[in-house]
Amino acid sequence: MGIAILKKNNRKINIVVMDPVVFYRESMVQVLSKYFVERINVTDVVSSLSALMCLALRKGPADVYLMEAFGQNESYNNWGEFTHFMATYHPSVKCLLWSSKPTMFINKFNNFERGEAGWQIPKKIDISCFVSFLTRFFDGENFASYNSQFYIGPPMSNLTPSEIAIITGIIEGDSIKCLAKKFNVAYKTISTHKRNAMIKMRISSTAQLRSLFLDGHILRGDKERYLPIETSSNQPFML
């Protein structure tokens, strides 16, 4: 059932939150309860995408899911499985992704080929902007993404899931040794995935890789000129 229809029927919107989501030192549940107590019911709090899918099978879907890209011990592969599950079985559910991970990676695994596109909400968002966005969202307002321009980034459409997982880990500060332990594979395997991904992305060093995503910008040419990966790093935008 659409949010607009719920509004007409004066029924509270049922929302499931995936924790841990901390927003200005408060849990997302506390923030939602503070600003939207009259409009929503937080029906469940889970810790992983797999738990979200199990919950949907057991109790049926909520109206809205607000989740991280993936939970502990999960990866972008799980995000792909989740979006495929939602598109197949619950296409009318609205999904909000609380994440500042590179959108180009998220879109690589995004299977929302349906009418209800998901929204990504960057963690740097100002709380007033967040409340304003959710108010319009809960009102069922059809509004365009704040980010009306496409992101600019290095070529990576042909990266494999393994390469994306490794590159993402490196961007987030993990070492090759740490990633080898995390994924329970050989050090050489991680190094190979990293090298192959960097060749595809046309970069030659880890420093270059990390600079691509420093503060949401990529370096093009001289050190003085930066172009944004997203046009705004603190506004919601449609996936």
C-alpha positions in Angstrom: 0.0 0.0 0.0 1.4 3.4 -1.0 2.3 6.0 1.6 -0.2 8.5 0.1 -3.0 6.0 0.6 -1.9 5.4 4.2 -2.1 9.1 4.8 -5.6 9.3 3.5 -6.6 6.4 5.7 -5.0 8.0 8.7 -3.1 4.8 9.5 0.4 5.0 11.0 3.2 4.0 8.7 4.9 0.7 9.8 8.7 1.0 9.6 11.4 -1.6 10.3 14.8 -0.2 11.2 18.1 -2.0 10.8 20.5 -1.2 13.6 23.2 -0.3 14.5 22.2 3.1 13.0 23.4 6.0 15.1 22.4 9.5 14.2 23.8 12.5 16.2 24.6 10.1 19.1 21.1 8.8 19.2 19.8 5.6 17.7 17.7 5.9 14.6 14.7 4.6 16.6 15.0 7.4 19.1 15.3 10.0 16.3 12.2 8.6 14.5 10.2 8.5 17.7 11.2 12.1 18.6 10.1 13.6 15.3 7.5 11.3 13.9 5.8 9.7 16.9 2.3 10.6 15.6 3.0 9.2 12.1 4.9 6.0 12.3 5.2 2.7 14.2 8.7 1.2 14.5 7.5 -2.4 14.4 10.9 -4.2 14.5 14.6 -3.6 14.8 17.0 -6.0 13.2 20.8 -6.2 12.7 21.2 -7.6 9.2 19.7 -7.8 5.7 19.2 -11.6 6.1 17.2 -10.8 9.3 15.1 -8.3 7.3 14.2 -11.0 4.7 13.4 -13.6 7.4 11.2 -11.0 9.1 9.3 -10.3 5.9 8.8 -14.0 5.3 7.6 -14.5 8.9 5.4 -11.5 9.5 5.0 -9.9 6.0 6.6 -6.7 4.9 6.4 -3.3 6.6 5.6 -0.1 4.7 9.1 1.2 4.9 12.5 -0.3 5.6 15.4 1.9 6.8 18.6 -0.1 6.6 22.3 -0.1 6.2 23.9 -1.3 3.0 24.7 -4.5 4.8 25.1 -5.8 8.4 28.0 -7.3 10.3 29.5 -10.3 8.4 27.5 -9.3 5.3 28.7 -7.7 2.1 27.5 -6.0 -1.1 26.5 -9.5 -2.3 23.9 -9.6 0.5 22.6 -6.2 -0.6 22.1 -7.6 -4.1 20.3 -10.6 -2.7 18.1 -8.3 -0.6 17.1 -6.0 -3.4 16.4 -8.9 -5.7 14.2 -10.4 -2.9 12.3 -7.2 -2.5 11.8 -6.6 -6.2 10.5 -10.1 -6.6 8.2 -10.5 -3.6 7.5 -7.1 -2.1 7.8 -4.5 -5.0 5.6 -1.9 -3.3 7.7 -1.6 -0.1 9.7 1.7 0.2 13.4 1.2 1.1 15.7 3.9 2.5 19.4 3.1 2.6 21.3 4.8 5.4 24.8 4.8 4.0 27.7 7.0 2.9 29.3 4.2 0.9 30.1 5.0 -2.7 26.8 5.0 -4.6 28.4 3.6 -7.7 29.1 0.4 -5.7 25.6 0.3 -4.3 24.1 0.8 -7.8 26.2 -2.1 -9.1 24.2 -4.4 -6.8 20.9 -2.5 -6.9 18.1 -4.6 -8.4 15.2 -2.2 -7.8 14.0 -2.3 -11.4 10.5 -1.3 -10.4 8.3 1.6 -9.6 9.4 2.1 -6.0 13.1 3.1 -6.4 15.1 3.2 -3.2 16.6 6.3 -1.7 20.1 6.6 -0.3 20.5 8.9 2.8 24.1 9.9 3.5 25.2 9.7 7.1 26.5 13.3 6.9 23.0 14.7 6.4 22.0 17.6 8.6 19.2 16.6 11.0 16.8 19.3 9.7 17.3 18.1 6.1 16.7 14.5 7.3 13.5 15.5 9.0 12.3 17.6 6.1 13.0 14.7 3.6 11.2 12.1 5.7 8.2 14.5 6.2 7.8 14.8 2.4 8.5 11.1 2.0 5.9 10.1 4.6 3.4 12.6 3.0 3.7 10.5 -0.2 5.0 13.4 -2.1 6.5 12.6 -5.5 9.6 14.7 -5.6 12.8 14.4 -7.6 16.1 13.4 -6.1 17.9 16.4 -4.6 20.9 15.1 -6.6 19.6 15.7 -10.1 23.0 15.1 -11.8 24.7 11.8 -12.3 27.7 11.1 -10.2 31.2 11.3 -11.8 33.5 8.4 -11.1 36.2 6.1 -12.5 35.1 3.3 -14.9 34.0 0.3 -12.8 31.0 -1.1 -14.5 32.9 -4.3 -15.3 34.2 -5.0 -11.7 33.3 -8.4 -10.3 31.5 -8.8 -6.9 34.8 -10.0 -5.4 36.7 -7.0 -6.8 34.1 -4.6 -5.5 34.2 -6.2 -2.0 38.0 -5.9 -1.8 38.2 -2.3 -3.2 35.4 -1.2 -0.8 37.3 -2.7 2.1 40.5 -0.9 1.1 38.6 2.4 0.7 37.2 2.0 4.2 40.7 1.5 5.6 41.2 -2.3 5.7 44.6 -3.7 4.8 45.1 -6.7 2.5 46.1 -8.8 5.5 42.9 -7.8 7.3 40.7 -8.5 4.3 42.3 -11.9 3.8 41.4 -12.8 7.4 37.9 -11.3 7.0 37.1 -13.3 3.9 39.1 -16.4 5.0 41.2 -16.5 1.7 44.9 -16.2 0.9 46.7 -12.9 1.0 47.6 -13.5 -2.7 43.9 -13.9 -3.6 43.1 -10.4 -2.1 46.2 -8.9 -3.9 45.1 -10.3 -7.2 41.5 -9.0 -6.9 42.9 -5.6 -5.9 45.3 -5.5 -8.8 42.7 -6.6 -11.4 40.2 -4.0 -10.1 42.8 -1.2 -10.2 43.7 -2.1 -13.8 40.0 -1.8 -14.8 39.7 1.5 -12.9 42.9 2.8 -14.6 44.8 3.6 -11.5 48.1 2.4 -10.3 48.4 2.9 -6.5 46.5 2.5 -3.3 46.9 6.2 -2.6 45.2 7.0 -5.9 42.4 4.6 -5.0 41.7 6.2 -1.7 42.0 9.7 -3.1 39.2 8.9 -5.5 36.8 8.7 -2.7 38.3 11.3 -0.3 35.5 13.5 1.1 33.2 12.4 -1.8 35.5 13.8 -4.5 37.7 12.3 -7.2 40.9 13.9 -8.5 41.1 14.6 -12.2 44.4 15.9 -13.6 46.1 18.4 -11.4 45.8 18.5 -7.6 43.8 21.6 -7.6 40.8 20.3 -9.5 38.3 18.0 -8.0 35.0 16.7 -9.3 32.2 15.3 -7.1 31.3 11.6 -7.1 27.8 12.9 -6.0 26.7 16.5 -6.5 26.0 16.7 -2.7 27.3 14.5 0.0 24.7 15.4 2.6 21.4 15.2 0.7 19.2 12.1 0.0 19.2 10.9 -3.6 17.3 8.3 -5.5 19.1 5.1 -6.3 
